[in-house]
Amino acid sequence: MDTAETDTSGERGRCDTVGNGSRAGPWAWRWPGSCSGGLAAATEGTPFRLGIIGLDTSHATAFTKLFNDASDRDHIPGFRVVAAHPHGSRDIPSSVGRIPEYTRTVAGMGVEIVDDLSALVARVDGVLLETNDGRPHLEQAAVVIAAGKPLFIDKPVAGSLADCVAIYRLAAEKGVPVFSASALRFAAGSQGVRGGSIGEVTGCDTFSPCSLEPTHPDLFWYGIHGCEALYTVMGPGCRTVSRTHTDDFEQVTGEWSGGRIGTFRGIRRGKGGYGGTAFGTNGVAAVGGFDGYAPLARAIADFFTTGKAPVAAEETIELYAFMAAADESRRAGGGPVRVADVLEQANAAAAGRLAAIRGAKP
């Protein structure tokens, strides 16, 4: 494995194992106190320094408050956002217009505003990639990964399935911990069902708002929330996806292995919200709710503490393949699309993306 070049001016040291205890080479992080020192070690010593990329989303201010404001009832000690690179989307008005306000907000919480992305990465121990626009995520993530810094990527992982695959491949090549999730994944109801509260899951229906952004695949922008809740409950293993689209609604149906069926309803008119129903061998339960950002922030803190992602890369990639397959189904008039076929195409495209980053031919 090639060793990523890293800035050494602020690093806390290195160790030979991470997360699951596997050998990881000289890139690996030595967490505060020891390789497995955990949150207690971070709390007792110097705070784990976090950097944010992208101040074009309210998630950036929410996470900063949770990590920096000791008076917040959900404050997470041992971590501190110390620097932020404000630039996210360059051309999505709803994102660009938020940057000045959110920049002032995080600066008011003691965060240094850094215009250069590489300079930001050099100042911190781990990075929250919050840019609302998924299109620059591969380029931004590549800088963080090259520096060997653990990385949380907020939704969407990227602006295309190919870029999503490329990010995870690049991280795996460099041995850098990466994970992504919507806050809905960590809602108590969904996690309970995932943990077996209703026995084996036989099916699930979720819903969420689903505004569209022309620069992104239809469900990547906001439908990701309901789709992630669906995958939290169902897990990976979806074979085919079909979709019905109207101006105001989406109905996406996936057929999982074993004949299980999971659906997502996207809402653009009328009463919206987040929710759903899971069906199991021992019961039925409400899922898909939103419990705020604190559960996700705690999962992020655990990730930075251990170096172990709470969501497997394979599951996240399949989730995005599910959403990409829904777009293909719409183009095909609503017919079923095989997830494996969509992934095959994305894998080939990802190879080209990575070759461009490496400066080599595919």
Buried (B, 14 or more C-beta within 10 A) or exposed (E): EEEBEBBEEEBBEBBEBBBEEEEBBEBBBBBBBEBBBBBEBBBEEEBBBBBBBBBBBBBBBBBBBBBBBEEEEEBBBBBBBBBBBBBBBEEBEEBBEBBEEBBEBBBEBEBBBBEEBBBBBBBBBBBBBBBBBBBBBBEBBBBBBBBBBBBBBBBBBBBBBBBBBBBBBBBEBBBBBBBBBBBBBBBEBBBBBBEEBBEEBBBBBBBBBBEBBEBBBBBBBBBBBBBBBBBBBBBBBBBBBBBBBEEEBBBBBBBBEEEBBBBBBBBBEEEBEBBBBBBBEEEEBBBBBBBEBBBBBBBBBBBBBBBBBBBEBEBBBBBBBBBBBBBBBBEEEBEBBBBEEBBEBBBEBBBEBBEEBEEEEE
